Amino acid sequence: MSQQQQQQQQQQQKLNVDLSQAQDVGCEKCENLYFTPVIMIKRLSALLSPTGQEIKFPVQGFQCTSCKAVETPFSE
């Protein structure tokens, strides 16, 4: 089987997921189940940057529609 055929088969397998078996994830603060996508802008100083220059980059997070708490990959 070629690499392309393997990739296509993997993509098809990913699409064959029964979402009724997935667990809902609620807000950590109020347990609400609904969120709005938001974007945070992070800044990396030139000292930490791999290019030696300051970098600004977007990080996607989710804001609870009830209590407005924001959860990002950096949230604890």
N, C-alpha and C positions, 0 to 999 in steps of 0.2 A: 504494500500500500504506500502510495506516495505521501510526502509530507503535506501537500495541499489537501489530499483526501483525508488525512488524519485530522488536520485543522478543521475541515468542514464537519467531520464526524463529531469532534469535540464541541463545536458550536451548536450542532443539533442536540447533543446531549444536554447542554446548558439550557436550551429552550424547553426541554421536556421536564420541567420542574413543576410539581404540584404546589402552587403557592398557598393552598389551603392548609398545607402541612407546616408552613413557616410561622414562626412565633412573632406576634406583634411586639414592637419596642416602644415603650412610652417614655415620656419626659421623666428624667430622674428626680425632678423637684415636685411635679404635680400629677404625674402618671397620665397626662393627656396623650392621646395617640396621634395627634395631627401637628404637622410642622410646616414651616415655610422655608425654602432654601434662602440662605444669606451668604454674602461673601465678605470675608475679613481681608484686610491688606496687612501683610507682615513685612517687616523690614529687617534685613540682615546686614549688619555692619560690614564695612570693608575688611575689618580684621578677621571676621569669621567667613567671609565670602570666598568661594573657590576662585573667583576671578580677580580678587583684590579690590573690587569696587562694590559700593553699596548696591544691594539688590532689593527691590520691592516685588512681592509676588502675592497672588490671591490664594486664599484658603477657603474652601467651601465649608459651611456649617449649616446647622438647622435651628430655626427659632421656633419654640413652642408657640402655637397659636393661642394658648390660654394664658400662661404666666409670663411669656416673652423671654424665658431663659434661652440662652444660645448654647448649643452643643457643637463642638468642633472635634477634629481628631486629637486635639491637644487638651480637651476637657478631661478632668479627672473624676 
